[in-house]
Amino acid sequence: MSPKPCGHVYVVDDNRDIRFYLTDLLRQMGHSVECFDSAKSFLAHSLDIFPAVLVLDVRMPQMSGIELQRELRALGRHIPIIFISGESHSEDIILAMKGQPIEFLLKPFQFPRLMEAIEKGLVLDGIHREQRFRKTDIHRKWTALSARERDVFVLMLDGLTNKGISERLGILPDTAKKHRANVLQKMETTDLAQLVALCKGVDVKTLG
Protein backbone atom coordinates (compact mmCIF):
# COMPACT_ATOMS: atom_id res chain seq x y z
CA MET A 1 0.00 0.00 0.00
CA SER A 2 1.45 3.39 -1.02
CA PRO A 3 1.85 5.98 1.75
CA LYS A 4 -0.81 8.67 1.96
CA PRO A 5 0.43 12.04 0.70
CA CYS A 6 1.18 14.77 3.20
CA GLY A 7 1.34 18.43 2.33
CA HIS A 8 0.17 21.90 3.23
CA VAL A 9 -3.50 22.63 3.98
CA TYR A 10 -4.91 26.13 3.97
CA VAL A 11 -8.09 26.51 6.03
CA VAL A 12 -10.16 29.63 5.33
CA ASP A 13 -13.22 29.93 7.55
CA ASP A 14 -14.60 32.79 9.65
CA ASN A 15 -15.63 30.30 12.35
CA ARG A 16 -12.84 30.13 14.96
CA ASP A 17 -13.97 26.75 16.31
CA ILE A 18 -13.85 25.18 12.85
CA ARG A 19 -10.34 26.53 12.29
CA PHE A 20 -9.13 25.21 15.65
CA TYR A 21 -10.77 21.80 15.15
CA LEU A 22 -9.43 21.25 11.66
CA THR A 23 -5.95 22.52 12.50
CA ASP A 24 -5.62 20.08 15.38
CA LEU A 25 -6.84 17.06 13.40
CA LEU A 26 -4.90 17.84 10.23
CA ARG A 27 -1.64 18.30 12.10
CA GLN A 28 -2.19 14.95 13.79
CA MET A 29 -2.42 13.46 10.29
CA GLY A 30 0.99 14.89 9.38
CA HIS A 31 -0.04 17.96 7.39
CA SER A 32 1.22 21.48 7.89
CA VAL A 33 -1.70 23.86 8.34
CA GLU A 34 -2.20 27.58 7.78
CA CYS A 35 -5.47 29.20 8.91
CA PHE A 36 -7.17 32.42 7.85
CA ASP A 37 -10.37 33.99 9.16
CA SER A 38 -11.28 35.61 5.84
CA ALA A 39 -10.71 35.31 2.12
CA LYS A 40 -9.02 38.72 2.02
CA SER A 41 -6.59 37.68 4.73
CA PHE A 42 -5.72 34.59 2.71
CA LEU A 43 -5.05 36.65 -0.40
CA ALA A 44 -2.89 39.10 1.53
CA HIS A 45 -0.80 36.71 3.60
CA SER A 46 -0.79 33.14 2.26
CA LEU A 47 2.45 31.73 0.93
CA ASP A 48 2.51 29.66 -2.26
CA ILE A 49 3.47 26.29 -0.77
CA PHE A 50 3.57 23.00 -2.66
CA PRO A 51 1.86 20.57 -2.62
CA ALA A 52 -1.18 22.19 -1.06
CA VAL A 53 -4.95 22.18 -0.92
CA LEU A 54 -7.43 24.84 0.19
CA VAL A 55 -10.30 23.99 2.56
CA LEU A 56 -12.63 26.91 1.97
CA ASP A 57 -15.87 28.03 3.59
CA VAL A 58 -18.49 29.17 1.09
CA ARG A 59 -20.25 31.92 3.07
CA MET A 60 -18.04 34.54 4.71
CA PRO A 61 -18.31 38.31 5.23
CA GLN A 62 -16.76 40.76 2.74
CA MET A 63 -15.58 38.09 0.28
CA SER A 64 -17.23 34.71 -0.14
CA GLY A 65 -15.45 31.47 -0.85
CA ILE A 66 -16.82 31.50 -4.40
CA GLU A 67 -15.45 35.00 -4.95
CA LEU A 68 -12.07 33.87 -3.63
CA GLN A 69 -12.17 30.90 -6.00
CA ARG A 70 -12.66 33.28 -8.93
CA GLU A 71 -9.93 35.64 -7.73
CA LEU A 72 -7.42 32.80 -7.42
CA ARG A 73 -8.19 31.71 -10.97
CA ALA A 74 -7.65 35.29 -12.17
CA LEU A 75 -4.30 35.40 -10.35
CA GLY A 76 -3.21 32.12 -11.91
CA ARG A 77 -3.20 30.20 -8.62
CA HIS A 78 -4.71 26.81 -9.41
CA ILE A 79 -4.65 25.30 -5.94
CA PRO A 80 -7.19 22.47 -5.52
CA ILE A 81 -10.21 23.62 -3.46
CA ILE A 82 -12.47 21.73 -1.06
CA PHE A 83 -15.58 23.73 -0.23
CA ILE A 84 -17.21 23.35 3.18
CA SER A 85 -20.52 24.94 4.05
CA GLY A 86 -23.20 24.93 6.71
CA GLU A 87 -26.04 26.70 4.94
CA SER A 88 -25.48 26.93 1.20
CA HIS A 89 -28.35 27.31 -1.22
CA SER A 90 -28.46 25.31 -4.44
CA GLU A 91 -27.25 28.31 -6.44
CA ASP A 92 -24.16 28.54 -4.20
CA ILE A 93 -23.35 24.90 -4.88
CA ILE A 94 -23.87 25.32 -8.62
CA LEU A 95 -21.60 28.37 -8.76
CA ALA A 96 -18.94 26.67 -6.65
CA MET A 97 -18.96 23.51 -8.76
CA LYS A 98 -18.41 25.50 -11.96
CA GLY A 99 -14.90 26.14 -10.68
CA GLN A 100 -14.33 22.36 -10.47
CA PRO A 101 -13.44 21.97 -6.78
CA ILE A 102 -12.23 18.64 -5.44
CA GLU A 103 -15.27 18.29 -3.17
CA PHE A 104 -18.22 20.18 -1.68
CA LEU A 105 -18.91 19.09 1.92
CA LEU A 106 -21.87 20.18 3.99
CA LYS A 107 -21.29 20.79 7.72
CA PRO A 108 -21.24 18.74 9.83
CA PHE A 109 -19.19 16.50 7.56
CA GLN A 110 -17.34 13.30 8.39
CA PHE A 111 -13.61 13.87 8.84
CA PRO A 112 -12.63 10.78 6.75
CA ARG A 113 -14.43 12.33 3.76
CA LEU A 114 -12.43 15.51 4.20
CA MET A 115 -9.18 13.56 4.48
CA GLU A 116 -9.99 11.61 1.32
CA ALA A 117 -10.61 14.87 -0.54
CA ILE A 118 -7.40 16.42 0.82
CA GLU A 119 -5.32 13.43 -0.27
CA LYS A 120 -6.86 13.61 -3.73
CA GLY A 121 -6.16 17.35 -3.89
CA LEU A 122 -2.52 16.98 -2.89
CA VAL A 123 -1.91 14.38 -5.58
CA LEU A 124 -3.66 16.59 -8.15
CA ASP A 125 -1.65 19.64 -7.11
CA GLY A 126 1.54 17.63 -7.64
CA ILE A 127 0.44 16.61 -11.12
CA HIS A 128 -0.59 20.14 -12.08
CA ARG A 129 2.60 21.64 -10.69
CA GLU A 130 4.74 19.18 -12.67
CA GLN A 131 2.79 20.03 -15.83
CA ARG A 132 3.30 23.77 -15.29
CA PHE A 133 7.04 23.29 -14.70
CA ARG A 134 7.30 21.19 -17.86
CA LYS A 135 5.40 23.74 -19.94
CA THR A 136 7.68 26.50 -18.63
CA ASP A 137 10.73 24.44 -19.58
CA ILE A 138 9.34 23.73 -23.05
CA HIS A 139 8.55 27.43 -23.53
CA ARG A 140 12.10 28.38 -22.52
CA LYS A 141 13.50 26.07 -25.19
CA TRP A 142 10.86 27.09 -27.74
CA THR A 143 11.86 30.78 -27.50
CA ALA A 144 15.31 29.81 -28.84
CA LEU A 145 13.73 28.60 -32.09
CA SER A 146 13.55 30.85 -35.13
CA ALA A 147 10.16 31.59 -36.69
CA ARG A 148 10.76 28.97 -39.38
CA GLU A 149 11.99 26.41 -36.83
CA ARG A 150 8.80 26.93 -34.85
CA ASP A 151 6.78 26.10 -37.96
CA VAL A 152 8.86 22.96 -38.44
CA PHE A 153 8.52 22.10 -34.74
CA VAL A 154 4.71 22.04 -34.98
CA LEU A 155 4.75 20.00 -38.18
CA MET A 156 7.19 17.50 -36.65
CA LEU A 157 4.77 16.94 -33.78
CA ASP A 158 2.02 16.44 -36.37
CA GLY A 159 4.09 13.54 -37.74
CA LEU A 160 5.22 15.08 -41.04
CA THR A 161 8.41 13.80 -42.64
CA ASN A 162 11.12 16.05 -44.11
CA LYS A 163 9.41 15.73 -47.49
CA GLY A 164 6.02 16.56 -46.00
CA ILE A 165 7.45 19.57 -44.16
CA SER A 166 9.17 20.84 -47.30
CA GLU A 167 5.94 20.57 -49.30
CA ARG A 168 3.86 22.22 -46.58
CA LEU A 169 6.27 25.14 -46.13
CA GLY A 170 7.49 25.43 -49.72
CA ILE A 171 11.14 24.80 -48.88
CA LEU A 172 13.73 22.30 -50.09
CA PRO A 173 13.86 18.89 -48.35
CA ASP A 174 17.49 19.52 -47.35
CA THR A 175 16.44 22.81 -45.76
CA ALA A 176 13.64 21.05 -43.90
CA LYS A 177 16.17 18.47 -42.70
CA LYS A 178 18.47 21.20 -41.33
CA HIS A 179 15.58 22.94 -39.57
CA ARG A 180 14.51 19.61 -38.11
CA ALA A 181 18.01 18.98 -36.73
CA ASN A 182 18.09 22.49 -35.23
CA VAL A 183 14.72 21.92 -33.55
CA LEU A 184 15.89 18.70 -31.93
CA GLN A 185 19.10 20.34 -30.75
CA LYS A 186 17.44 23.46 -29.30
CA MET A 187 14.67 21.44 -27.66
CA GLU A 188 17.43 19.28 -26.11
CA THR A 189 16.08 16.03 -27.57
CA THR A 190 17.84 13.39 -29.66
CA ASP A 191 14.99 12.19 -31.88
CA LEU A 192 11.33 12.71 -32.73
CA ALA A 193 10.10 10.16 -30.19
CA GLN A 194 11.84 12.05 -27.39
CA LEU A 195 10.46 15.37 -28.64
CA VAL A 196 6.91 13.96 -28.71
CA ALA A 197 7.33 12.57 -25.19
CA LEU A 198 8.62 15.94 -23.95
CA CYS A 199 5.60 17.79 -25.35
CA LYS A 200 2.95 15.22 -24.40
CA GLY A 201 -0.04 16.93 -22.78
CA VAL A 202 1.17 20.43 -23.71
CA ASP A 203 -0.73 22.49 -26.29
CA VAL A 204 2.26 23.76 -28.26
CA LYS A 205 0.04 26.21 -30.12
CA THR A 206 -0.29 28.22 -26.90
CA LEU A 207 3.47 28.60 -26.40
CA GLY A 208 3.58 31.84 -28.32
Backbone hydrogen bonds, N-H to C=O, Kabsch-Sander energy under -0.5 kcal/mol:
donor,donor_aa,acceptor,acceptor_aa,energy
8,H,51,P,-2.6
9,V,32,S,-2.8
10,Y,8,H,-0.5
10,Y,53,V,-2.6
11,V,34,E,-2.5
12,V,10,Y,-0.5
12,V,55,V,-2.8
13,D,11,V,-0.6
13,D,36,F,-2.0
16,R,14,D,-0.7
19,R,15,N,-2.0
20,F,16,R,-2.5
21,Y,17,D,-2.6
22,L,18,I,-2.7
23,T,19,R,-2.3
24,D,20,F,-2.1
25,L,21,Y,-2.1
26,L,22,L,-2.9
27,R,23,T,-2.0
28,Q,24,D,-1.6
29,M,25,L,-1.1
30,G,27,R,-1.4
31,H,26,L,-2.2
32,S,7,G,-2.0
34,E,9,V,-2.3
36,F,11,V,-2.5
39,A,63,M,-0.5
42,F,38,S,-1.7
43,L,39,A,-2.3
44,A,40,K,-2.0
45,H,41,S,-2.1
46,S,42,F,-2.3
49,I,47,L,-1.5
53,V,8,H,-1.7
54,L,80,P,-2.9
55,V,10,Y,-3.5
55,V,53,V,-0.6
56,L,54,L,-0.7
56,L,82,I,-2.9
57,D,12,V,-2.7
58,V,84,I,-1.7
60,M,58,V,-0.7
63,M,61,P,-3.0
65,G,58,V,-2.8
66,I,58,V,-0.6
68,L,64,S,-2.1
69,Q,65,G,-2.4
70,R,66,I,-2.0
71,E,67,E,-2.2
72,L,68,L,-2.7
73,R,69,Q,-1.8
74,A,70,R,-2.2
75,L,71,E,-1.8
76,G,72,L,-0.6
76,G,73,R,-1.1
77,R,72,L,-2.6
78,H,76,G,-0.8
82,I,54,L,-3.3
83,F,81,I,-0.5
83,F,103,E,-2.5
84,I,56,L,-2.5
85,S,105,L,-2.0
92,D,89,H,-0.6
93,I,89,H,-1.8
94,I,90,S,-2.4
95,L,91,E,-2.4
96,A,92,D,-2.5
97,M,93,I,-2.6
98,K,94,I,-1.1
99,G,95,L,-0.6
99,G,96,A,-1.2
100,Q,97,M,-1.8
102,I,81,I,-3.1
103,E,81,I,-0.9
105,L,83,F,-3.2
107,K,85,S,-3.7
113,R,110,Q,-0.9
114,L,110,Q,-1.4
115,M,111,F,-2.6
116,E,112,P,-2.3
117,A,113,R,-1.9
118,I,114,L,-2.6
119,E,115,M,-2.6
120,K,116,E,-2.0
121,G,117,A,-2.5
122,L,118,I,-2.5
123,V,119,E,-1.9
124,L,120,K,-2.3
125,D,121,G,-2.6
126,G,122,L,-1.8
127,I,123,V,-2.0
128,H,124,L,-2.8
129,R,125,D,-2.6
130,E,126,G,-2.1
131,Q,127,I,-2.1
132,R,128,H,-2.3
133,F,129,R,-2.5
134,R,130,E,-2.3
135,K,131,Q,-2.4
136,T,132,R,-2.3
137,D,133,F,-2.3
138,I,134,R,-2.6
139,H,135,K,-2.6
140,R,136,T,-2.1
141,K,137,D,-1.8
142,W,138,I,-2.8
143,T,139,H,-2.0
144,A,141,K,-1.3
145,L,142,W,-1.7
150,R,146,S,-2.2
151,D,147,A,-1.5
152,V,148,R,-2.2
153,F,149,E,-2.8
154,V,150,R,-2.0
155,L,151,D,-1.9
156,M,152,V,-2.8
157,L,153,F,-1.8
158,D,154,V,-1.2
159,G,156,M,-1.6
160,L,155,L,-2.2
165,I,161,T,-2.9
166,S,162,N,-2.5
167,E,163,K,-2.2
168,R,164,G,-2.3
169,L,165,I,-2.5
170,G,166,S,-1.4
171,I,166,S,-1.8
176,A,172,L,-2.3
177,K,173,P,-2.3
178,K,174,D,-1.9
179,H,175,T,-2.4
180,R,176,A,-2.4
181,A,177,K,-2.1
182,N,178,K,-2.2
183,V,179,H,-2.4
184,L,180,R,-2.1
185,Q,181,A,-2.1
186,K,182,N,-2.8
187,M,183,V,-2.3
188,E,185,Q,-1.1
189,T,184,L,-2.8
195,L,191,D,-1.9
196,V,192,L,-2.8
197,A,193,A,-2.1
198,L,194,Q,-2.2
199,C,195,L,-1.8
200,K,196,V,-0.5
200,K,197,A,-0.7
202,V,199,C,-2.2
204,V,202,V,-1.3
206,T,203,D,-2.1
207,L,204,V,-1.3
